[in-house]
Amino acid sequence: MKQIVPPSFSRRSFIKTSALAGGGILIGFNLFQACKPEAAPPVDISQLNFNDFNAFIKIADNGMVTIFSPNPEIGQGVKTAMPMIIAEELDVSWENVHVVQGALDTKNFTRQVAGGSQSIRFGWEPLRQTGATARQMLVNAAAAKWGVNASECKTENGVITNANGDKLGYGEVVKEAAVLEVPENVTLKDPKDFKIIGKDARNVDIDNITNGKPLFGLDYKEKGMLHAMVVRPPAFGKKLEDFDATEAKAVSGVHDVIKFGDKVAILAKDTWTAMKGKKALKANWVSDSKLESTEDHDKILTDLLNGTTFKTMRADGDVKKAFAAADQVIERTYESPFLPHNCMEPMNFFADVTAEKIRLVGPIQTPAGTAKRVAELLERDIEDVSVEMTRMGGGFGRRLYGDFALEAAEISKIAQKPVKVIYSREDDMTAGIYRPSIKYKISASVKDGKITGYHLKEASVNSNMYGLIPNFFPAGAIENYQVDVASYDSKITTGAWRAPYTNFLSFAEQSFFDELAEILEVDRIQLRLDLLQKVKGTTDERIQYSPERLENVIKVAVDKSGWGNAKEGVYQGFSAYYCHNTHVAEVADVVLKNDIPVVKKVTCVVDCGIVVNPLGARNQIEGGVIDGIGHAMYGDFSFKDGAPQNKNFDTYRLIRINETPIVETHFIENDIAPTGLGEPALPPAGAAVANAIKAAKGIRIYKQPFIKHMNTKAPLG
């Protein structure tokens, strides 16, 4: 079945139109085939008679509907959820829908990106409009055929019915629909009438995933392509001086050895041969400056926190005055290490660069941005570049950058052959890009038992907080509030890591509020609720969170977790946070085994608006919580003389199956447009566990990973 390019997200081009030579309008959905009332799903999709057209949707002659999913799929479930939204408004049976991954189309799509938990949020309205507009056009055509008013007609499962009980399949009126005017305004369904949205739907790729069918970038193959492994500098700050490829070229099956920049590519008949060639290559490296180590970073960040050179991100009231007048000032410092992404599928990409075109295929979170960078690198027109997206075995921000795709394109151009670059696990872990090491110093002033000032200072390797984060809680809740940032420019490449910045900031702030409650001798839940009361009714447009929605998830989490009424031997910790437009509260239940804390359960309450696919949503929440706990407890990564000290899972600690807690998820039901779920459950998890460990052991944790700073050699599991 031929790949079809979907239409735009823009309102006027949900359905593409053009003038016909004989008059009338050619509509994007004009090639629907007969959709009979008795239509049933086919056994073999490949045998169906589909017709190509430039839209999200196409229909076979037996009523089977194909919907194209435009955004990259990294395991967050958009390849299932986005077509569900279209199918809901199109009013077809989900059982009759076949989903296909769309290719990059910068002319017809906007934001073909997987990042920031924004795919569903940005796609919600346009995707609904797409399905509803198509449905209305078909209804209008049927009404004209019957000579009745369109308002008298109804649709259900791809069939139009009038008041007399007459029925027409969608495809039976498509020719008539083709000459009708595209409606400017269509009526969207009332959420109470949803039949697909809000119901559990299996991942559309689940059968192929469990059966090992080719879906991922590592699966992609083309006849005649070469496999490339790349020798990169062994340390950040080093450059290639020279190399000897004699032994590498002597490996049977190695086709060529190519230098590009400070890297050397070994091209071979298969991956294993390329690996052997890579091992045989001899290279010499030089550095022109002092190489960085974790000990250096620790001192640099501490000096930045204690220094005076900061950029102020937000300043309310007068923090200095509040601190000067305080009865007490509480100050704590929180520290986190670098972290790699460790996607299950290492980085890889296919490129075929010819004089006519540049074809890219692989797992990428930013197809448009990557196409642009490749075009600039190779000094070609962007129109020459095409990108096909495979399913990704994890992304977590690592596949936002596309450096591996640029490598493939550059090697292909030099070799004049189709090339697939493949990273080993060691390549994946040592070639960047990392979550930056960060330190926070948080101070609060207290006067007459009340918090009067709050000062957050951040020191980070390379990059600082995004502009919106200083407007998250507790912004607006404390009269004198200031956020300052400072950074150190490092040669170590850093970037987004699942829930950027908030993944550690949430731990720091929510741990700090728990400790404030202890010092003030007030209830830790009530402390947060009292602060939220001060934000209600605010006219400050900078505030990004809803105090009402955050208050609600807190109260529901307290209720659902049995907060304060845990069984003997169960210690609870609380955390609540807003990020990526979603409000989350979590309660962690910890027990002691041989005096070692073990996380048994996490109760998670989420307000993300309308839940499109509850099954997929629960998967995202559970994965985020477990990921958050695992990295907070065990994740550690260091450098010595510019070289990463962890190269594989034998030295890099991940959470294990027997250490994963039960995650009990509760969604707040409302009719608010949906927001993201891939990231928001992760940030509160670390703080909830840290606060529970404090309850269990009396130990307050200020550094990640927890296991390294609890004075115990035993595993926390």
C-alpha positions in Angstrom: 0.0 0.0 0.0 1.4 3.3 -1.0 2.3 5.9 1.6 0.0 8.9 1.5 0.9 12.4 2.8 -1.8 13.8 5.1 -3.2 17.4 5.0 -2.5 20.5 7.0 -3.4 21.3 10.6 -4.4 24.8 9.5 -8.1 25.5 9.6 -8.5 26.4 5.9 -6.6 23.3 4.7 -8.1 20.5 6.8 -9.7 19.5 3.5 -7.8 20.5 0.4 -9.7 21.8 -2.6 -9.0 22.8 -6.2 -11.0 23.9 -9.1 -12.2 21.3 -11.6 -12.0 22.0 -15.3 -15.7 21.4 -15.7 -16.7 23.4 -12.7 -17.2 22.5 -9.0 -14.5 21.6 -6.4 -12.3 18.6 -6.0 -12.4 17.8 -2.3 -9.7 16.0 -0.3 -12.0 13.2 0.6 -13.3 12.8 -2.9 -12.0 9.3 -3.5 -13.9 7.5 -0.8 -15.1 4.2 -1.9 -18.4 2.6 -1.0 -18.8 2.4 2.8 -21.7 -0.1 3.0 -23.7 -0.5 6.3 -22.6 -4.1 6.4 -18.9 -3.3 6.1 -16.6 -5.5 8.2 -12.9 -5.2 8.9 -10.8 -7.1 6.4 -8.4 -9.9 7.2 -5.6 -8.7 4.9 -5.3 -4.9 4.7 -2.8 -5.2 1.8 -5.4 -6.8 -0.5 -7.8 -3.9 -0.2 -8.6 -1.5 -3.0 -7.5 1.8 -1.3 -7.5 5.0 -3.3 -4.8 7.7 -2.7 -5.8 11.2 -1.8 -4.2 14.1 0.0 -5.9 13.9 3.4 -5.8 12.3 6.8 -8.4 9.8 5.7 -9.0 7.3 3.0 -11.6 4.5 2.8 -11.6 1.2 1.0 -14.5 -0.2 -0.9 -15.5 -2.5 2.0 -15.7 0.5 4.4 -12.3 0.0 6.0 -10.9 3.5 7.0 -7.2 4.4 6.9 -6.2 7.3 9.1 -2.7 8.8 8.9 -1.0 9.7 12.2 1.3 12.7 11.5 3.4 13.0 14.7 6.4 10.8 15.6 5.6 7.8 17.8 8.1 7.3 20.6 6.0 5.1 22.8 3.8 7.9 24.0 0.8 6.5 22.1 0.0 9.3 19.7 -0.1 6.9 16.7 -3.2 5.4 18.5 -4.6 8.5 20.2 -4.5 11.0 17.3 -6.4 8.8 14.8 -8.9 8.1 17.6 -9.7 11.8 17.7 -10.3 11.9 13.9 -12.3 8.7 14.0 -14.5 10.0 16.7 -15.6 13.1 14.8 -15.8 11.2 11.5 -18.1 8.9 13.3 -16.7 5.6 12.1 -16.2 2.3 14.0 -12.8 2.1 15.5 -12.7 -1.6 14.6 -12.8 -0.5 11.0 -9.8 1.9 11.2 -6.3 1.1 10.0 -3.6 3.5 11.1 -0.5 4.4 9.1 2.4 6.6 10.1 2.5 9.8 8.1 5.8 11.1 6.5 7.2 14.5 7.0 5.2 17.2 5.1 6.2 20.7 6.1 3.8 22.2 3.5 0.7 20.5 4.9 1.5 19.8 8.5 2.4 22.0 11.5 4.4 20.8 14.5 5.3 17.3 13.5 7.3 17.0 16.7 7.3 14.6 19.6 8.4 16.7 22.6 7.1 18.5 25.6 4.0 16.3 25.8 2.3 18.6 23.4 1.2 16.4 20.5 -2.4 15.8 21.7 -2.7 19.3 23.2 -1.9 21.0 19.9 -3.7 18.4 17.7 -6.9 18.2 19.7 -8.9 20.9 17.9 -7.5 20.5 14.4 -7.9 16.8 14.4 -11.5 17.0 15.6 -12.2 19.6 12.9 -10.8 17.4 10.3 -13.0 14.5 11.1 -16.1 16.6 11.7 -15.7 18.5 8.4 -15.5 15.3 6.4 -18.5 13.9 8.2 -20.5 17.1 7.5 -19.6 17.1 3.8 -20.8 13.5 3.4 -24.0 14.3 5.3 -24.7 17.3 3.1 -24.3 15.1 0.0 -26.6 12.4 1.3 -29.2 15.0 2.3 -29.1 16.5 -1.2 -29.6 13.1 -2.8 -32.6 12.4 -0.6 -34.0 15.9 -0.9 -34.1 16.5 2.8 -32.5 19.0 5.2 -29.0 17.9 6.4 -30.1 18.6 10.0 -32.5 15.7 9.7 -29.6 13.3 9.0 -27.5 11.4 11.5 -24.3 9.4 11.2 -23.1 6.3 13.0 -20.3 3.9 12.2 -19.8 5.3 8.7 -23.4 5.2 7.7 -25.8 8.2 7.2 -29.4 7.8 8.1 -32.4 10.2 7.5 -35.6 10.6 9.4 -37.3 8.0 7.2 -34.8 5.4 8.1 -33.0 5.4 4.7 -29.3 4.6 4.9 -26.3 5.4 2.8 -22.7 4.4 3.3 -20.2 7.2 3.2 -18.7 6.0 0.0 -22.1 6.0 -1.8 -22.3 9.7 -1.7 -18.7 10.7 -2.2 -19.1 11.7 -5.8 -21.9 14.1 -4.8 -19.8 15.4 -1.9 -16.9 16.2 -4.3 -18.8 19.1 -5.9 -20.2 20.6 -2.7 -18.8 23.7 -1.0 -16.5 22.9 1.9 -18.4 24.0 5.1 -16.8 26.9 7.0 -18.3 25.9 10.4 -19.0 22.4 11.6 -20.5 21.2 14.8 -18.2 19.1 17.0 -19.6 16.3 19.1 -20.5 17.0 22.7 -18.0 15.0 24.9 -20.9 13.1 26.4 -21.6 11.6 23.0 -18.0 10.3 22.5 -17.9 6.6 21.6 -14.2 6.2 20.9 -12.5 9.0 22.9 -12.4 8.0 26.6 -12.5 4.2 25.8 -9.6 1.9 26.1 -7.9 1.2 22.8 -5.1 -1.2 22.2 -1.9 0.2 20.8 -2.3 0.0 17.0 1.2 -1.5 16.7 0.9 -3.9 19.6 0.6 -7.1 17.4 3.6 -6.2 15.3 5.6 -5.3 18.4 4.9 -8.5 20.2 5.4 -10.6 17.0 8.7 -8.9 16.3 7.6 -7.4 13.0 9.8 -4.6 11.6 8.7 -1.3 12.9 11.7 0.4 14.5 14.6 2.2 13.0 16.9 -0.7 13.8 14.6 -2.9 11.7 14.9 -0.7 8.6 16.9 -2.2 5.7 17.3 -1.5 2.0 19.0 -3.6 -0.6 22.6 -2.4 -1.2 22.9 -0.3 1.9 26.1 -0.3 4.0 26.2 -0.4 7.8 28.2 2.2 9.5 29.8 2.4 12.9 31.4 5.6 13.9 34.6 6.1 16.0 34.1 9.3 17.9 36.4 11.2 20.3 36.8 9.2 23.5 36.4 12.3 25.7 34.7 15.7 25.4 37.3 18.2 24.5 39.4 15.9 22.4 40.0 16.0 18.7 41.2 13.6 16.1 44.9 14.0 15.4 45.4 11.0 13.0 44.4 7.4 12.5 45.6 4.2 10.9 42.8 2.2 9.1 45.1 -0.6 7.8 43.8 -3.3 10.2 40.2 -2.0 10.0 40.2 -2.3 6.2 41.7 -5.8 6.5 38.5 -7.1 8.3 36.6 -9.2 5.8 33.4 -7.4 4.8 34.6 -3.9 5.6 34.0 -1.8 2.4 35.5 1.5 3.4 36.8 3.8 6.1 35.9 7.4 5.9 37.0 10.5 7.9 34.5 13.3 8.5 35.3 16.0 10.9 36.8 14.5 14.1 35.1 11.2 13.4 35.8 8.1 11.4 33.2 5.9 9.9 33.7 2.2 9.2 31.3 1.0 6.4 30.7 -2.7 6.2 28.3 -5.4 4.9 26.6 -5.7 8.3 26.6 -4.3 11.8 28.8 -7.0 13.4 31.5 -6.5 10.7 31.4 -2.7 11.2 31.9 -3.3 14.9 34.9 -5.4 14.3 36.3 -2.8 11.9 35.7 -0.1 14.5 37.6 -2.1 17.1 40.5 -2.6 14.8 40.9 1.1 13.9 43.8 2.9 15.5 43.3 6.6 16.3 45.2 9.3 18.1 43.5 12.1 19.9 44.6 15.5 21.2 43.1 18.2 23.4 43.9 21.9 23.5 42.6 22.6 27.0 42.0 21.0 30.4 39.5 18.2 30.2 36.5 18.3 32.5 35.7 16.0 35.4 32.8 15.6 37.8 34.9 17.0 40.6 35.5 20.2 38.6 31.8 20.5 37.9 30.9 20.1 41.5 33.1 23.0 42.6 32.1 25.2 39.6 28.4 24.8 40.4 28.9 25.4 44.1 30.9 28.6 43.3 28.1 29.8 40.9 25.5 29.3 43.6 27.6 31.2 46.1 28.4 33.9 43.7 26.7 37.0 42.6 26.4 36.6 38.8 22.9 35.6 38.0 20.1 36.2 35.5 16.8 36.9 37.2 14.0 34.9 35.6 11.2 36.4 37.9 11.2 38.8 40.8 8.0 39.6 42.8 8.0 42.0 45.8 11.3 42.4 47.6 13.1 39.2 48.6 16.0 41.0 50.3 13.7 43.0 52.5 11.6 40.0 53.4 14.8 38.0 54.4 16.2 40.9 56.4 13.0 41.2 58.4 12.6 37.4 59.0 12.5 35.6 62.3 14.1 32.7 60.5 15.6 31.9 57.1 15.7 28.3 56.0 18.2 27.4 53.2 18.8 24.0 51.6 20.9 22.9 48.6 19.9 20.1 46.2 22.2 18.4 43.7 21.8 16.1 40.7 24.2 14.4 38.3 24.4 14.2 34.6 22.1 11.5 33.2 22.1 9.7 29.8 18.8 8.8 28.1 19.4 5.1 27.6 16.7 4.5 25.1 16.0 0.8 24.6 16.7 1.3 20.9 20.2 2.9 20.4 20.5 5.8 18.0 20.4 4.9 14.3 19.4 6.4 11.0 19.3 5.6 7.3 20.4 8.1 4.6 20.6 7.9 0.8 22.2 11.0 -0.6 22.2 11.4 -4.4 22.5 14.3 -6.8 18.7 14.3 -7.2 17.5 13.8 -3.6 18.3 13.1 0.1 16.2 10.4 1.6 16.2 10.0 5.3 14.5 7.1 7.2 14.6 6.5 10.9 13.5 7.2 14.5 13.5 11.0 15.0 11.4 13.3 17.3 12.1 16.4 15.1 11.8 15.4 11.5 11.4 18.9 10.1 14.2 20.4 12.1 16.5 17.5 11.2 15.7 17.8 7.5 16.6 21.5 7.7 19.9 20.8 9.4 20.8 18.1 6.9 20.0 20.5 4.0 22.2 23.1 5.6 25.0 20.6 6.3 25.1 19.3 2.7 24.3 22.8 1.2 21.2 21.5 -0.6 17.7 22.9 -1.0 15.3 21.8 1.7 13.0 20.6 -1.0 15.5 17.9 -1.8 15.1 16.3 1.6 12.5 13.8 2.5 12.1 12.1 5.9 10.2 8.9 6.7 9.6 8.2 10.4 9.9 4.8 11.9 8.6 3.9 15.4 11.1 4.7 18.1 12.3 2.4 20.9 12.2 5.4 23.3 13.2 9.0 22.9 13.0 10.9 26.2 14.4 14.0 24.4 17.5 12.3 23.0 16.0 12.0 19.6 15.1 15.6 19.4 18.6 16.5 18.2 19.2 14.3 15.1 23.0 14.4 15.3 22.9 10.7 14.3 20.8 11.5 11.2 23.4 14.2 10.2 26.1 11.6 10.5 24.3 9.2 8.2 23.7 11.9 5.6 27.3 13.1 5.6 28.7 9.6 5.4 26.3 8.7 2.6 27.3 11.8 0.6 31.0 11.0 0.9 30.6 7.2 0.2 28.0 7.9 -2.5 26.0 4.9 -1.2 23.0 4.4 1.0 24.2 4.1 4.6 22.7 3.2 7.9 24.5 4.5 11.0 24.1 2.4 14.1 25.2 3.2 17.6 26.3 0.4 20.0 25.1 0.8 23.6 28.5 2.2 24.5 28.2 4.7 21.7 24.7 5.6 22.9 25.9 6.2 26.5 29.1 8.0 25.8 28.4 10.2 22.8 25.9 12.5 24.6 23.4 14.2 24.8 22.9 14.3 28.6 20.6 15.8 31.2 22.8 18.6 32.6 24.2 18.4 36.1 22.3 21.0 38.2 22.3 22.4 41.7 19.5 24.4 43.4 19.8 26.5 46.5 16.3 27.3 47.9 15.8 29.7 50.7 12.6 30.8 52.5 12.1 33.6 55.0 9.7 33.0 57.9 8.0 35.8 59.9 5.5 35.1 62.7 5.2 31.5 61.6 4.4 32.4 57.9 6.4 32.1 54.8 7.2 35.7 53.6 9.9 35.2 51.0 11.2 32.5 48.6 14.4 32.6 46.7 15.4 29.9 44.2 18.9 29.9 42.7 19.9 27.5 40.0 23.4 26.6 38.8 23.5 24.4 35.7 26.0 23.0 33.3 25.4 24.7 29.9 21.7 25.6 30.1 19.2 27.0 32.5 15.4 26.8 33.1 13.0 27.4 30.4 11.2 30.8 30.7 7.9 29.3 31.9 9.2 27.3 34.8 9.7 30.3 37.2 5.9 30.8 36.7 5.0 27.4 38.1 4.0 26.8 41.7 4.9 28.5 44.1 5.0 31.6 41.8 2.1 33.8 42.8 1.6 32.1 46.2 4.4 33.9 48.0 4.5 37.7 47.9 8.3 38.0 47.8 9.5 35.5 45.2 12.6 35.4 43.1 14.2 32.9 40.7 17.8 33.4 39.6 19.9 31.3 37.3 23.6 30.9 36.4 25.4 28.5 34.1 28.8 27.1 33.2 29.6 26.6 29.5 30.9 23.0 29.1 32.1 21.0 26.2 30.0 18.2 27.3 26.8 18.2 25.2 23.6 18.5 27.2 20.0 18.9 26.4 16.4 17.9 27.1 15.8 14.8 29.2 12.3 13.5 29.9 10.4 16.4 31.6 13.3 18.9 31.1 14.5 20.7 34.3 11.3 19.8 36.2 12.5 16.2 36.5 14.9 17.4 39.2 13.4 20.8 40.2 10.2 19.1 41.4 12.2 16.9 43.8 14.1 19.9 45.1 11.0 22.1 45.7 8.6 19.5 46.9 11.3 18.2 49.4 11.8 21.7 50.5 8.1 22.3 51.2 7.9 19.1 53.2 10.9 20.3 55.3 9.3 23.7 55.7 6.2 22.1 57.1 8.2 20.2 59.6 10.1 23.3 60.7 6.9 25.4 61.0 5.2 22.4 62.7 2.2 22.6 60.3 0.5 20.0 58.2 2.4 19.4 55.0 -0.7 19.1 52.9 -2.4 22.1 54.4 0.7 24.2 53.9 0.4 23.6 50.1 -3.3 24.2 50.1 -3.0 27.4 52.0 -0.4 28.7 49.5 -2.7 27.8 46.6 -5.6 29.8 48.2 -3.4 32.9 47.7 -3.2 32.3 43.9 -7.0 31.8 43.3 -8.4 34.7 41.4 -5.0 36.0 40.4 -4.9 38.4 37.4 -1.2 37.6 36.8 -1.2 36.2 33.3 2.3 34.8 33.8 1.0 32.1 36.2 0.9 28.9 34.2 -0.8 26.5 36.6 -4.4 26.4 37.8 -4.6 26.6 41.7 -8.0 25.0 41.6 -6.9 22.0 39.5 -3.7 21.6 41.6 -5.8 21.8 44.8 -8.2 19.2 43.4 -5.5 16.6 42.6 -4.0 17.1 46.0 -7.3 16.4 47.8 -8.1 13.4 45.6 -4.6 12.0 46.2 -5.0 12.4 49.9 -8.3 10.5 49.7 -7.4 7.7 47.3 -4.0 6.9 49.0 -5.5 6.7 52.5 -3.0 9.5 53.5 -2.5 9.5 57.3 -4.2 6.1 57.7 -1.6 3.8 56.4 -1.1 0.4 57.8 1.5 -0.1 60.5 5.0 -0.3 58.9 3.9 1.7 55.8 5.4 5.2 55.5 4.0 7.7 53.2 5.5 10.6 51.3 3.6 13.3 49.3 4.4 15.5 46.3 2.4 17.6 43.9 3.5 19.3 40.8 2.4 21.1 37.6 4.4 20.8 34.3 3.7 20.4 30.6 0.2 21.8 31.2 -0.8 18.9 33.5 -1.5 18.8 37.2 -0.3 15.7 39.2 -0.2 14.7 42.8 1.5 11.5 44.1 1.7 9.6 47.4 4.5 7.0 47.8 4.1 4.1 50.2 7.5 2.9 51.5 8.2 -0.1 53.8 11.5 -1.1 55.5 13.1 -4.4 54.7 16.2 -5.1 56.8 16.1 -1.3 57.5 16.3 -0.6 53.8 13.4 1.6 52.2 11.4 -0.2 49.6 8.8 1.6 47.5 5.7 -0.7 47.4 3.0 1.6 45.9 2.5 5.0 44.4 -1.0 6.6 44.2 -1.0 9.0 41.3 -3.8 11.5 40.6 -3.8 13.3 37.3 -5.7 16.2 35.8 -4.9 16.2 32.1 -8.3 17.2 30.8 -10.2 14.8 28.6 -8.4 11.4 28.5 -8.4 10.3 24.9 -7.2 6.7 25.4 -7.3 5.6 29.1 -5.3 2.5 28.4 -2.5 4.4 26.8 -2.7 7.2 29.4 -2.3 4.7 32.3 0.7 3.3 30.5 2.3 6.7 30.3 1.6 7.5 34.0 3.0 4.2 35.2 6.0 4.5 33.0 6.7 8.1 34.1 6.4 7.2 37.8 8.7 4.2 37.6 11.2 6.2 35.4 11.1 9.0 38.0 11.7 6.7 40.9 14.4 4.7 39.2 16.5 7.6 38.1 16.1 9.5 41.4 17.2 6.4 43.4 19.9 5.0 41.2 20.8 7.2 38.2 24.4 8.4 38.4 26.8 9.4 35.7 30.3 11.0 36.0 33.2 12.2 33.9 37.0 12.0 34.4 39.3 13.9 32.1 36.3 14.5 29.7 35.5 10.8 29.4 32.2 9.3 30.6 32.9 6.7 33.3 29.8 4.7 32.6 29.6 2.9 29.3 27.0 0.2 29.7 24.5 -1.2 32.0 27.1 -3.2 34.0 28.1 0.1 35.7 25.0 2.3 35.1 22.3 1.4 37.5 18.6 1.3 36.3 15.6 0.3 38.3 14.9 -3.4 38.1 11.6 -5.3 37.6 11.5 -6.5 41.2 12.0 -2.9 42.4 9.0 -1.4 40.5 6.1 -0.5 42.7 2.4 -0.8 42.0 1.2 2.4 40.4 -2.5 3.2 41.1 -3.7 5.9 38.7 -6.7 8.1 39.0 -7.8 10.7 36.4 -9.9 13.8 37.2 -12.9 13.7 34.9 -13.8 16.9 33.2 -14.5 18.3 29.7 -11.3 20.4 29.5 -9.2 20.0 26.3 -6.5 17.4 26.9 -2.9 18.1 27.8 0.2 16.0 27.9 1.0 12.8 29.7 4.4 11.6 28.5 6.3 13.6 31.1 4.2 15.1 34.0 4.0 12.0 36.2 7.8 11.7 36.3 8.8 14.9 38.2 6.7 14.4 41.4 7.8 10.8 41.9 11.3 11.4 43.3 10.1 13.9 45.9 7.2 11.6 47.0 9.7 8.8 47.6 12.2 11.0 49.3 9.6 12.4 51.6 8.4 8.8 52.4 12.0 7.8 53.1 12.2 10.7 55.6 9.1 9.4 57.3 10.6 5.9 57.4 14.2 6.5 58.2 14.4 10.1 59.5 16.8 10.8 56.7 16.3 13.9 54.6 17.8 13.4 51.1 19.3 16.4 49.2 21.2 14.7 46.5 20.4 12.2 43.7 20.9 9.3 43.4 19.3 8.5 46.7 21.2 5.2 47.1 24.5 7.1 47.0 23.6 9.5 49.8 21.9 7.2 52.4 25.0 5.8 54.0 24.0 2.3 53.0 25.6 -0.2 50.5 22.5 -2.3 50.3 20.2 -1.8 47.2 16.9 0.0 47.8 14.8 -2.9 46.6 
